[in-house]
Amino acid sequence: MRRRVLLERFVAIGVSLPGLALTATPKAEVQVFKSRSCSCCAVWAGHLREAGFTVAVLDVRNASVERRRLGMPDRFGSCHTALADGYVIEGHVPAAEIERLLATRPKALGLSVPGMPVSAPGMAVPGRSQPYQVLLIDLAGQASTFASYPG
């Protein structure tokens, strides 16, 4: 019984023993470009951290400048832009969809949740919900539905 408890503790803290693969593959770092005054962006960054991402928050004067620099068309804009392993992530995209994007690695610019839908991570308002879509933006700037959330 003592060995089992010790092994469980090693697993809980991510220690790897010879011959045993007990650690998970680390997730990509996400760089978030946001306005210093935007609190919902900070909440979204927290959502990513809770999902296991390493997040670097960079306060910028104007997040739309970063969006354009990274090639995301303005029509898919939101309040912040992020970069995850070469993909542009625009707006309040759920961590699960970023994980799926990085696992499948489609030829695309990235993902977007345009605007600021109430139900998206970082935008939750108790008692309110709003359906929204996560869009996959291809290299030509065209969108297709990557995931739908009912709200």
MODELLER restraints for C-alpha pairs under 7 A, 6 or more apart:
rsr = mdl.restraints
at = mdl.atoms
rsr.add(forms.Gaussian(group=physical.xy_distance, feature=features.Distance(at['CA:11:A'], at['CA:22:A']), mean=5.97, stdev=0.5))
rsr.add(forms.Gaussian(group=physical.xy_distance, feature=features.Distance(at['CA:14:A'], at['CA:22:A']), mean=6.40, stdev=0.5))
rsr.add(forms.Gaussian(group=physical.xy_distance, feature=features.Distance(at['CA:14:A'], at['CA:23:A']), mean=5.08, stdev=0.5))
rsr.add(forms.Gaussian(group=physical.xy_distance, feature=features.Distance(at['CA:15:A'], at['CA:22:A']), mean=6.69, stdev=0.5))
rsr.add(forms.Gaussian(group=physical.xy_distance, feature=features.Distance(at['CA:15:A'], at['CA:23:A']), mean=6.66, stdev=0.5))
rsr.add(forms.Gaussian(group=physical.xy_distance, feature=features.Distance(at['CA:16:A'], at['CA:22:A']), mean=5.25, stdev=0.5))
rsr.add(forms.Gaussian(group=physical.xy_distance, feature=features.Distance(at['CA:16:A'], at['CA:23:A']), mean=6.21, stdev=0.5))
rsr.add(forms.Gaussian(group=physical.xy_distance, feature=features.Distance(at['CA:27:A'], at['CA:52:A']), mean=6.63, stdev=0.5))
rsr.add(forms.Gaussian(group=physical.xy_distance, feature=features.Distance(at['CA:27:A'], at['CA:53:A']), mean=5.36, stdev=0.5))
rsr.add(forms.Gaussian(group=physical.xy_distance, feature=features.Distance(at['CA:28:A'], at['CA:53:A']), mean=6.27, stdev=0.5))
rsr.add(forms.Gaussian(group=physical.xy_distance, feature=features.Distance(at['CA:28:A'], at['CA:54:A']), mean=6.78, stdev=0.5))
rsr.add(forms.Gaussian(group=physical.xy_distance, feature=features.Distance(at['CA:28:A'], at['CA:84:A']), mean=6.34, stdev=0.5))
rsr.add(forms.Gaussian(group=physical.xy_distance, feature=features.Distance(at['CA:28:A'], at['CA:85:A']), mean=6.03, stdev=0.5))
rsr.add(forms.Gaussian(group=physical.xy_distance, feature=features.Distance(at['CA:29:A'], at['CA:53:A']), mean=6.06, stdev=0.5))
rsr.add(forms.Gaussian(group=physical.xy_distance, feature=features.Distance(at['CA:29:A'], at['CA:54:A']), mean=4.68, stdev=0.5))
rsr.add(forms.Gaussian(group=physical.xy_distance, feature=features.Distance(at['CA:29:A'], at['CA:55:A']), mean=5.69, stdev=0.5))
rsr.add(forms.Gaussian(group=physical.xy_distance, feature=features.Distance(at['CA:29:A'], at['CA:84:A']), mean=6.17, stdev=0.5))
rsr.add(forms.Gaussian(group=physical.xy_distance, feature=features.Distance(at['CA:30:A'], at['CA:53:A']), mean=6.88, stdev=0.5))
rsr.add(forms.Gaussian(group=physical.xy_distance, feature=features.Distance(at['CA:30:A'], at['CA:54:A']), mean=6.20, stdev=0.5))
rsr.add(forms.Gaussian(group=physical.xy_distance, feature=features.Distance(at['CA:30:A'], at['CA:55:A']), mean=4.84, stdev=0.5))
rsr.add(forms.Gaussian(group=physical.xy_distance, feature=features.Distance(at['CA:30:A'], at['CA:56:A']), mean=6.21, stdev=0.5))
rsr.add(forms.Gaussian(group=physical.xy_distance, feature=features.Distance(at['CA:30:A'], at['CA:82:A']), mean=6.49, stdev=0.5))
rsr.add(forms.Gaussian(group=physical.xy_distance, feature=features.Distance(at['CA:30:A'], at['CA:83:A']), mean=5.59, stdev=0.5))
rsr.add(forms.Gaussian(group=physical.xy_distance, feature=features.Distance(at['CA:30:A'], at['CA:84:A']), mean=4.63, stdev=0.5))
rsr.add(forms.Gaussian(group=physical.xy_distance, feature=features.Distance(at['CA:31:A'], at['CA:55:A']), mean=5.93, stdev=0.5))
rsr.add(forms.Gaussian(group=physical.xy_distance, feature=features.Distance(at['CA:31:A'], at['CA:56:A']), mean=4.78, stdev=0.5))
rsr.add(forms.Gaussian(group=physical.xy_distance, feature=features.Distance(at['CA:31:A'], at['CA:57:A']), mean=5.96, stdev=0.5))
rsr.add(forms.Gaussian(group=physical.xy_distance, feature=features.Distance(at['CA:31:A'], at['CA:82:A']), mean=5.29, stdev=0.5))
rsr.add(forms.Gaussian(group=physical.xy_distance, feature=features.Distance(at['CA:31:A'], at['CA:83:A']), mean=5.17, stdev=0.5))
rsr.add(forms.Gaussian(group=physical.xy_distance, feature=features.Distance(at['CA:31:A'], at['CA:84:A']), mean=6.67, stdev=0.5))
rsr.add(forms.Gaussian(group=physical.xy_distance, feature=features.Distance(at['CA:32:A'], at['CA:56:A']), mean=6.11, stdev=0.5))
rsr.add(forms.Gaussian(group=physical.xy_distance, feature=features.Distance(at['CA:32:A'], at['CA:57:A']), mean=4.76, stdev=0.5))
rsr.add(forms.Gaussian(group=physical.xy_distance, feature=features.Distance(at['CA:32:A'], at['CA:58:A']), mean=5.85, stdev=0.5))
rsr.add(forms.Gaussian(group=physical.xy_distance, feature=features.Distance(at['CA:32:A'], at['CA:81:A']), mean=5.97, stdev=0.5))
rsr.add(forms.Gaussian(group=physical.xy_distance, feature=features.Distance(at['CA:32:A'], at['CA:82:A']), mean=4.23, stdev=0.5))
rsr.add(forms.Gaussian(group=physical.xy_distance, feature=features.Distance(at['CA:32:A'], at['CA:83:A']), mean=6.65, stdev=0.5))
rsr.add(forms.Gaussian(group=physical.xy_distance, feature=features.Distance(at['CA:33:A'], at['CA:57:A']), mean=6.30, stdev=0.5))
rsr.add(forms.Gaussian(group=physical.xy_distance, feature=features.Distance(at['CA:33:A'], at['CA:58:A']), mean=4.98, stdev=0.5))
rsr.add(forms.Gaussian(group=physical.xy_distance, feature=features.Distance(at['CA:33:A'], at['CA:59:A']), mean=5.97, stdev=0.5))
rsr.add(forms.Gaussian(group=physical.xy_distance, feature=features.Distance(at['CA:33:A'], at['CA:60:A']), mean=6.21, stdev=0.5))
rsr.add(forms.Gaussian(group=physical.xy_distance, feature=features.Distance(at['CA:33:A'], at['CA:63:A']), mean=5.94, stdev=0.5))
rsr.add(forms.Gaussian(group=physical.xy_distance, feature=features.Distance(at['CA:33:A'], at['CA:66:A']), mean=6.93, stdev=0.5))
rsr.add(forms.Gaussian(group=physical.xy_distance, feature=features.Distance(at['CA:33:A'], at['CA:80:A']), mean=5.80, stdev=0.5))
rsr.add(forms.Gaussian(group=physical.xy_distance, feature=features.Distance(at['CA:33:A'], at['CA:81:A']), mean=5.29, stdev=0.5))
rsr.add(forms.Gaussian(group=physical.xy_distance, feature=features.Distance(at['CA:33:A'], at['CA:82:A']), mean=5.79, stdev=0.5))
rsr.add(forms.Gaussian(group=physical.xy_distance, feature=features.Distance(at['CA:34:A'], at['CA:41:A']), mean=6.64, stdev=0.5))
rsr.add(forms.Gaussian(group=physical.xy_distance, feature=features.Distance(at['CA:34:A'], at['CA:58:A']), mean=6.33, stdev=0.5))
rsr.add(forms.Gaussian(group=physical.xy_distance, feature=features.Distance(at['CA:34:A'], at['CA:59:A']), mean=5.10, stdev=0.5))
rsr.add(forms.Gaussian(group=physical.xy_distance, feature=features.Distance(at['CA:34:A'], at['CA:60:A']), mean=5.70, stdev=0.5))
rsr.add(forms.Gaussian(group=physical.xy_distance, feature=features.Distance(at['CA:34:A'], at['CA:63:A']), mean=5.37, stdev=0.5))
rsr.add(forms.Gaussian(group=physical.xy_distance, feature=features.Distance(at['CA:34:A'], at['CA:80:A']), mean=4.86, stdev=0.5))
rsr.add(forms.Gaussian(group=physical.xy_distance, feature=features.Distance(at['CA:34:A'], at['CA:81:A']), mean=6.82, stdev=0.5))
rsr.add(forms.Gaussian(group=physical.xy_distance, feature=features.Distance(at['CA:35:A'], at['CA:59:A']), mean=5.33, stdev=0.5))
rsr.add(forms.Gaussian(group=physical.xy_distance, feature=features.Distance(at['CA:35:A'], at['CA:60:A']), mean=5.34, stdev=0.5))
rsr.add(forms.Gaussian(group=physical.xy_distance, feature=features.Distance(at['CA:35:A'], at['CA:61:A']), mean=5.99, stdev=0.5))
rsr.add(forms.Gaussian(group=physical.xy_distance, feature=features.Distance(at['CA:35:A'], at['CA:62:A']), mean=6.29, stdev=0.5))
rsr.add(forms.Gaussian(group=physical.xy_distance, feature=features.Distance(at['CA:35:A'], at['CA:63:A']), mean=6.23, stdev=0.5))
rsr.add(forms.Gaussian(group=physical.xy_distance, feature=features.Distance(at['CA:36:A'], at['CA:59:A']), mean=5.09, stdev=0.5))
rsr.add(forms.Gaussian(group=physical.xy_distance, feature=features.Distance(at['CA:36:A'], at['CA:60:A']), mean=6.80, stdev=0.5))
rsr.add(forms.Gaussian(group=physical.xy_distance, feature=features.Distance(at['CA:40:A'], at['CA:122:A']), mean=5.21, stdev=0.5))
rsr.add(forms.Gaussian(group=physical.xy_distance, feature=features.Distance(at['CA:40:A'], at['CA:123:A']), mean=6.22, stdev=0.5))
rsr.add(forms.Gaussian(group=physical.xy_distance, feature=features.Distance(at['CA:41:A'], at['CA:80:A']), mean=6.51, stdev=0.5))
rsr.add(forms.Gaussian(group=physical.xy_distance, feature=features.Distance(at['CA:41:A'], at['CA:122:A']), mean=6.67, stdev=0.5))
rsr.add(forms.Gaussian(group=physical.xy_distance, feature=features.Distance(at['CA:43:A'], at['CA:122:A']), mean=4.80, stdev=0.5))
rsr.add(forms.Gaussian(group=physical.xy_distance, feature=features.Distance(at['CA:44:A'], at['CA:92:A']), mean=6.51, stdev=0.5))
rsr.add(forms.Gaussian(group=physical.xy_distance, feature=features.Distance(at['CA:44:A'], at['CA:121:A']), mean=5.79, stdev=0.5))
rsr.add(forms.Gaussian(group=physical.xy_distance, feature=features.Distance(at['CA:44:A'], at['CA:122:A']), mean=4.34, stdev=0.5))
rsr.add(forms.Gaussian(group=physical.xy_distance, feature=features.Distance(at['CA:45:A'], at['CA:55:A']), mean=6.62, stdev=0.5))
rsr.add(forms.Gaussian(group=physical.xy_distance, feature=features.Distance(at['CA:47:A'], at['CA:121:A']), mean=6.76, stdev=0.5))
rsr.add(forms.Gaussian(group=physical.xy_distance, feature=features.Distance(at['CA:48:A'], at['CA:95:A']), mean=5.62, stdev=0.5))
rsr.add(forms.Gaussian(group=physical.xy_distance, feature=features.Distance(at['CA:49:A'], at['CA:55:A']), mean=6.40, stdev=0.5))
rsr.add(forms.Gaussian(group=physical.xy_distance, feature=features.Distance(at['CA:51:A'], at['CA:95:A']), mean=6.43, stdev=0.5))
rsr.add(forms.Gaussian(group=physical.xy_distance, feature=features.Distance(at['CA:63:A'], at['CA:79:A']), mean=6.90, stdev=0.5))
rsr.add(forms.Gaussian(group=physical.xy_distance, feature=features.Distance(at['CA:63:A'], at['CA:80:A']), mean=5.66, stdev=0.5))
rsr.add(forms.Gaussian(group=physical.xy_distance, feature=features.Distance(at['CA:63:A'], at['CA:81:A']), mean=6.49, stdev=0.5))
rsr.add(forms.Gaussian(group=physical.xy_distance, feature=features.Distance(at['CA:66:A'], at['CA:81:A']), mean=6.84, stdev=0.5))
rsr.add(forms.Gaussian(group=physical.xy_distance, feature=features.Distance(at['CA:67:A'], at['CA:81:A']), mean=5.73, stdev=0.5))
rsr.add(forms.Gaussian(group=physical.xy_distance, feature=features.Distance(at['CA:70:A'], at['CA:88:A']), mean=6.87, stdev=0.5))
rsr.add(forms.Gaussian(group=physical.xy_distance, feature=features.Distance(at['CA:73:A'], at['CA:141:A']), mean=6.59, stdev=0.5))
rsr.add(forms.Gaussian(group=physical.xy_distance, feature=features.Distance(at['CA:76:A'], at['CA:112:A']), mean=6.18, stdev=0.5))
rsr.add(forms.Gaussian(group=physical.xy_distance, feature=features.Distance(at['CA:76:A'], at['CA:114:A']), mean=4.78, stdev=0.5))
rsr.add(forms.Gaussian(group=physical.xy_distance, feature=features.Distance(at['CA:77:A'], at['CA:90:A']), mean=6.40, stdev=0.5))
rsr.add(forms.Gaussian(group=physical.xy_distance, feature=features.Distance(at['CA:77:A'], at['CA:91:A']), mean=6.92, stdev=0.5))
rsr.add(forms.Gaussian(group=physical.xy_distance, feature=features.Distance(at['CA:77:A'], at['CA:114:A']), mean=5.27, stdev=0.5))
rsr.add(forms.Gaussian(group=physical.xy_distance, feature=features.Distance(at['CA:77:A'], at['CA:115:A']), mean=6.34, stdev=0.5))
rsr.add(forms.Gaussian(group=physical.xy_distance, feature=features.Distance(at['CA:78:A'], at['CA:90:A']), mean=6.31, stdev=0.5))
rsr.add(forms.Gaussian(group=physical.xy_distance, feature=features.Distance(at['CA:78:A'], at['CA:91:A']), mean=4.78, stdev=0.5))
rsr.add(forms.Gaussian(group=physical.xy_distance, feature=features.Distance(at['CA:78:A'], at['CA:114:A']), mean=5.33, stdev=0.5))
rsr.add(forms.Gaussian(group=physical.xy_distance, feature=features.Distance(at['CA:78:A'], at['CA:115:A']), mean=4.70, stdev=0.5))
rsr.add(forms.Gaussian(group=physical.xy_distance, feature=features.Distance(at['CA:78:A'], at['CA:116:A']), mean=6.36, stdev=0.5))
rsr.add(forms.Gaussian(group=physical.xy_distance, feature=features.Distance(at['CA:79:A'], at['CA:91:A']), mean=6.08, stdev=0.5))
rsr.add(forms.Gaussian(group=physical.xy_distance, feature=features.Distance(at['CA:80:A'], at['CA:90:A']), mean=6.31, stdev=0.5))
rsr.add(forms.Gaussian(group=physical.xy_distance, feature=features.Distance(at['CA:80:A'], at['CA:91:A']), mean=5.46, stdev=0.5))
rsr.add(forms.Gaussian(group=physical.xy_distance, feature=features.Distance(at['CA:81:A'], at['CA:89:A']), mean=5.86, stdev=0.5))
rsr.add(forms.Gaussian(group=physical.xy_distance, feature=features.Distance(at['CA:81:A'], at['CA:90:A']), mean=4.63, stdev=0.5))
rsr.add(forms.Gaussian(group=physical.xy_distance, feature=features.Distance(at['CA:81:A'], at['CA:91:A']), mean=6.17, stdev=0.5))
rsr.add(forms.Gaussian(group=physical.xy_distance, feature=features.Distance(at['CA:82:A'], at['CA:88:A']), mean=5.77, stdev=0.5))
rsr.add(forms.Gaussian(group=physical.xy_distance, feature=features.Distance(at['CA:82:A'], at['CA:89:A']), mean=4.84, stdev=0.5))
rsr.add(forms.Gaussian(group=physical.xy_distance, feature=features.Distance(at['CA:82:A'], at['CA:90:A']), mean=6.19, stdev=0.5))
rsr.add(forms.Gaussian(group=physical.xy_distance, feature=features.Distance(at['CA:83:A'], at['CA:89:A']), mean=5.84, stdev=0.5))
rsr.add(forms.Gaussian(group=physical.xy_distance, feature=features.Distance(at['CA:87:A'], at['CA:109:A']), mean=5.72, stdev=0.5))
rsr.add(forms.Gaussian(group=physical.xy_distance, feature=features.Distance(at['CA:87:A'], at['CA:110:A']), mean=4.73, stdev=0.5))
rsr.add(forms.Gaussian(group=physical.xy_distance, feature=features.Distance(at['CA:88:A'], at['CA:109:A']), mean=6.00, stdev=0.5))
rsr.add(forms.Gaussian(group=physical.xy_distance, feature=features.Distance(at['CA:88:A'], at['CA:110:A']), mean=4.57, stdev=0.5))
rsr.add(forms.Gaussian(group=physical.xy_distance, feature=features.Distance(at['CA:88:A'], at['CA:111:A']), mean=6.44, stdev=0.5))
rsr.add(forms.Gaussian(group=physical.xy_distance, feature=features.Distance(at['CA:89:A'], at['CA:110:A']), mean=5.65, stdev=0.5))
rsr.add(forms.Gaussian(group=physical.xy_distance, feature=features.Distance(at['CA:89:A'], at['CA:111:A']), mean=4.97, stdev=0.5))
rsr.add(forms.Gaussian(group=physical.xy_distance, feature=features.Distance(at['CA:89:A'], at['CA:112:A']), mean=5.86, stdev=0.5))
rsr.add(forms.Gaussian(group=physical.xy_distance, feature=features.Distance(at['CA:90:A'], at['CA:111:A']), mean=6.18, stdev=0.5))
rsr.add(forms.Gaussian(group=physical.xy_distance, feature=features.Distance(at['CA:90:A'], at['CA:112:A']), mean=4.47, stdev=0.5))
rsr.add(forms.Gaussian(group=physical.xy_distance, feature=features.Distance(at['CA:90:A'], at['CA:113:A']), mean=6.29, stdev=0.5))
rsr.add(forms.Gaussian(group=physical.xy_distance, feature=features.Distance(at['CA:91:A'], at['CA:112:A']), mean=5.92, stdev=0.5))
rsr.add(forms.Gaussian(group=physical.xy_distance, feature=features.Distance(at['CA:91:A'], at['CA:113:A']), mean=5.20, stdev=0.5))
rsr.add(forms.Gaussian(group=physical.xy_distance, feature=features.Distance(at['CA:91:A'], at['CA:114:A']), mean=6.26, stdev=0.5))
rsr.add(forms.Gaussian(group=physical.xy_distance, feature=features.Distance(at['CA:92:A'], at['CA:113:A']), mean=5.77, stdev=0.5))
rsr.add(forms.Gaussian(group=physical.xy_distance, feature=features.Distance(at['CA:92:A'], at['CA:120:A']), mean=5.77, stdev=0.5))
rsr.add(forms.Gaussian(group=physical.xy_distance, feature=features.Distance(at['CA:92:A'], at['CA:121:A']), mean=5.74, stdev=0.5))
rsr.add(forms.Gaussian(group=physical.xy_distance, feature=features.Distance(at['CA:92:A'], at['CA:122:A']), mean=6.64, stdev=0.5))
rsr.add(forms.Gaussian(group=physical.xy_distance, feature=features.Distance(at['CA:93:A'], at['CA:112:A']), mean=6.44, stdev=0.5))
rsr.add(forms.Gaussian(group=physical.xy_distance, feature=features.Distance(at['CA:93:A'], at['CA:113:A']), mean=5.68, stdev=0.5))
rsr.add(forms.Gaussian(group=physical.xy_distance, feature=features.Distance(at['CA:93:A'], at['CA:134:A']), mean=6.60, stdev=0.5))
rsr.add(forms.Gaussian(group=physical.xy_distance, feature=features.Distance(at['CA:94:A'], at['CA:121:A']), mean=5.98, stdev=0.5))
rsr.add(forms.Gaussian(group=physical.xy_distance, feature=features.Distance(at['CA:107:A'], at['CA:138:A']), mean=6.94, stdev=0.5))
rsr.add(forms.Gaussian(group=physical.xy_distance, feature=features.Distance(at['CA:108:A'], at['CA:137:A']), mean=5.96, stdev=0.5))
rsr.add(forms.Gaussian(group=physical.xy_distance, feature=features.Distance(at['CA:108:A'], at['CA:138:A']), mean=4.18, stdev=0.5))
rsr.add(forms.Gaussian(group=physical.xy_distance, feature=features.Distance(at['CA:108:A'], at['CA:139:A']), mean=5.06, stdev=0.5))
rsr.add(forms.Gaussian(group=physical.xy_distance, feature=features.Distance(at['CA:109:A'], at['CA:137:A']), mean=5.56, stdev=0.5))
rsr.add(forms.Gaussian(group=physical.xy_distance, feature=features.Distance(at['CA:109:A'], at['CA:138:A']), mean=5.34, stdev=0.5))
rsr.add(forms.Gaussian(group=physical.xy_distance, feature=features.Distance(at['CA:109:A'], at['CA:139:A']), mean=5.17, stdev=0.5))
rsr.add(forms.Gaussian(group=physical.xy_distance, feature=features.Distance(at['CA:110:A'], at['CA:136:A']), mean=5.93, stdev=0.5))
rsr.add(forms.Gaussian(group=physical.xy_distance, feature=features.Distance(at['CA:110:A'], at['CA:137:A']), mean=5.41, stdev=0.5))
rsr.add(forms.Gaussian(group=physical.xy_distance, feature=features.Distance(at['CA:111:A'], at['CA:134:A']), mean=6.61, stdev=0.5))
rsr.add(forms.Gaussian(group=physical.xy_distance, feature=features.Distance(at['CA:111:A'], at['CA:135:A']), mean=5.46, stdev=0.5))
rsr.add(forms.Gaussian(group=physical.xy_distance, feature=features.Distance(at['CA:111:A'], at['CA:136:A']), mean=4.70, stdev=0.5))
rsr.add(forms.Gaussian(group=physical.xy_distance, feature=features.Distance(at['CA:111:A'], at['CA:137:A']), mean=5.80, stdev=0.5))
rsr.add(forms.Gaussian(group=physical.xy_distance, feature=features.Distance(at['CA:112:A'], at['CA:134:A']), mean=5.71, stdev=0.5))
rsr.add(forms.Gaussian(group=physical.xy_distance, feature=features.Distance(at['CA:112:A'], at['CA:135:A']), mean=5.11, stdev=0.5))
rsr.add(forms.Gaussian(group=physical.xy_distance, feature=features.Distance(at['CA:112:A'], at['CA:136:A']), mean=6.65, stdev=0.5))
rsr.add(forms.Gaussian(group=physical.xy_distance, feature=features.Distance(at['CA:113:A'], at['CA:133:A']), mean=6.40, stdev=0.5))
rsr.add(forms.Gaussian(group=physical.xy_distance, feature=features.Distance(at['CA:113:A'], at['CA:134:A']), mean=5.05, stdev=0.5))
rsr.add(forms.Gaussian(group=physical.xy_distance, feature=features.Distance(at['CA:113:A'], at['CA:135:A']), mean=6.35, stdev=0.5))
rsr.add(forms.Gaussian(group=physical.xy_distance, feature=features.Distance(at['CA:116:A'], at['CA:123:A']), mean=7.00, stdev=0.5))
rsr.add(forms.Gaussian(group=physical.xy_distance, feature=features.Distance(at['CA:117:A'], at['CA:123:A']), mean=6.83, stdev=0.5))
rsr.add(forms.Gaussian(group=physical.xy_distance, feature=features.Distance(at['CA:117:A'], at['CA:130:A']), mean=6.17, stdev=0.5))
rsr.add(forms.Gaussian(group=physical.xy_distance, feature=features.Distance(at['CA:117:A'], at['CA:132:A']), mean=6.52, stdev=0.5))
rsr.add(forms.Gaussian(group=physical.xy_distance, feature=features.Distance(at['CA:118:A'], at['CA:124:A']), mean=5.49, stdev=0.5))
rsr.add(forms.Gaussian(group=physical.xy_distance, feature=features.Distance(at['CA:118:A'], at['CA:125:A']), mean=6.26, stdev=0.5))
rsr.add(forms.Gaussian(group=physical.xy_distance, feature=features.Distance(at['CA:118:A'], at['CA:128:A']), mean=6.97, stdev=0.5))
rsr.add(forms.Gaussian(group=physical.xy_distance, feature=features.Distance(at['CA:118:A'], at['CA:129:A']), mean=5.80, stdev=0.5))
rsr.add(forms.Gaussian(group=physical.xy_distance, feature=features.Distance(at['CA:118:A'], at['CA:130:A']), mean=5.60, stdev=0.5))
rsr.add(forms.Gaussian(group=physical.xy_distance, feature=features.Distance(at['CA:119:A'], at['CA:129:A']), mean=5.01, stdev=0.5))
rsr.add(forms.Gaussian(group=physical.xy_distance, feature=features.Distance(at['CA:119:A'], at['CA:130:A']), mean=5.37, stdev=0.5))
rsr.add(forms.Gaussian(group=physical.xy_distance, feature=features.Distance(at['CA:119:A'], at['CA:131:A']), mean=6.98, stdev=0.5))
rsr.add(forms.Gaussian(group=physical.xy_distance, feature=features.Distance(at['CA:119:A'], at['CA:151:A']), mean=5.49, stdev=0.5))
rsr.add(forms.Gaussian(group=physical.xy_distance, feature=features.Distance(at['CA:129:A'], at['CA:151:A']), mean=4.82, stdev=0.5))
rsr.add(forms.Gaussian(group=physical.xy_distance, feature=features.Distance(at['CA:130:A'], at['CA:151:A']), mean=4.40, stdev=0.5))
rsr.add(forms.Gaussian(group=physical.xy_distance, feature=features.Distance(at['CA:131:A'], at['CA:149:A']), mean=5.52, stdev=0.5))
rsr.add(forms.Gaussian(group=physical.xy_distance, feature=features.Distance(at['CA:131:A'], at['CA:150:A']), mean=4.39, stdev=0.5))
rsr.add(forms.Gaussian(group=physical.xy_distance, feature=features.Distance(at['CA:131:A'], at['CA:151:A']), mean=3.97, stdev=0.5))
rsr.add(forms.Gaussian(group=physical.xy_distance, feature=features.Distance(at['CA:132:A'], at['CA:148:A']), mean=6.12, stdev=0.5))
rsr.add(forms.Gaussian(group=physical.xy_distance, feature=features.Distance(at['CA:132:A'], at['CA:149:A']), mean=5.35, stdev=0.5))
rsr.add(forms.Gaussian(group=physical.xy_distance, feature=features.Distance(at['CA:132:A'], at['CA:150:A']), mean=6.64, stdev=0.5))
rsr.add(forms.Gaussian(group=physical.xy_distance, feature=features.Distance(at['CA:132:A'], at['CA:151:A']), mean=6.79, stdev=0.5))
rsr.add(forms.Gaussian(group=physical.xy_distance, feature=features.Distance(at['CA:133:A'], at['CA:145:A']), mean=6.57, stdev=0.5))
rsr.add(forms.Gaussian(group=physical.xy_distance, feature=features.Distance(at['CA:133:A'], at['CA:147:A']), mean=5.79, stdev=0.5))
rsr.add(forms.Gaussian(group=physical.xy_distance, feature=features.Distance(at['CA:133:A'], at['CA:148:A']), mean=4.42, stdev=0.5))
rsr.add(forms.Gaussian(group=physical.xy_distance, feature=features.Distance(at['CA:133:A'], at['CA:149:A']), mean=5.99, stdev=0.5))
rsr.add(forms.Gaussian(group=physical.xy_distance, feature=features.Distance(at['CA:134:A'], at['CA:145:A']), mean=6.18, stdev=0.5))
rsr.add(forms.Gaussian(group=physical.xy_distance, feature=features.Distance(at['CA:134:A'], at['CA:146:A']), mean=5.47, stdev=0.5))
rsr.add(forms.Gaussian(group=physical.xy_distance, feature=features.Distance(at['CA:134:A'], at['CA:147:A']), mean=5.06, stdev=0.5))
rsr.add(forms.Gaussian(group=physical.xy_distance, feature=features.Distance(at['CA:134:A'], at['CA:148:A']), mean=6.22, stdev=0.5))
rsr.add(forms.Gaussian(group=physical.xy_distance, feature=features.Distance(at['CA:135:A'], at['CA:143:A']), mean=5.83, stdev=0.5))
rsr.add(forms.Gaussian(group=physical.xy_distance, feature=features.Distance(at['CA:135:A'], at['CA:144:A']), mean=5.53, stdev=0.5))
rsr.add(forms.Gaussian(group=physical.xy_distance, feature=features.Distance(at['CA:135:A'], at['CA:145:A']), mean=4.71, stdev=0.5))
rsr.add(forms.Gaussian(group=physical.xy_distance, feature=features.Distance(at['CA:135:A'], at['CA:146:A']), mean=5.14, stdev=0.5))
rsr.add(forms.Gaussian(group=physical.xy_distance, feature=features.Distance(at['CA:136:A'], at['CA:143:A']), mean=5.49, stdev=0.5))
rsr.add(forms.Gaussian(group=physical.xy_distance, feature=features.Distance(at['CA:136:A'], at['CA:144:A']), mean=5.33, stdev=0.5))
rsr.add(forms.Gaussian(group=physical.xy_distance, feature=features.Distance(at['CA:136:A'], at['CA:145:A']), mean=6.06, stdev=0.5))
rsr.add(forms.Gaussian(group=physical.xy_distance, feature=features.Distance(at['CA:136:A'], at['CA:146:A']), mean=5.32, stdev=0.5))
rsr.add(forms.Gaussian(group=physical.xy_distance, feature=features.Distance(at['CA:137:A'], at['CA:143:A']), mean=4.56, stdev=0.5))
rsr.add(forms.Gaussian(group=physical.xy_distance, feature=features.Distance(at['CA:137:A'], at['CA:144:A']), mean=6.71, stdev=0.5))
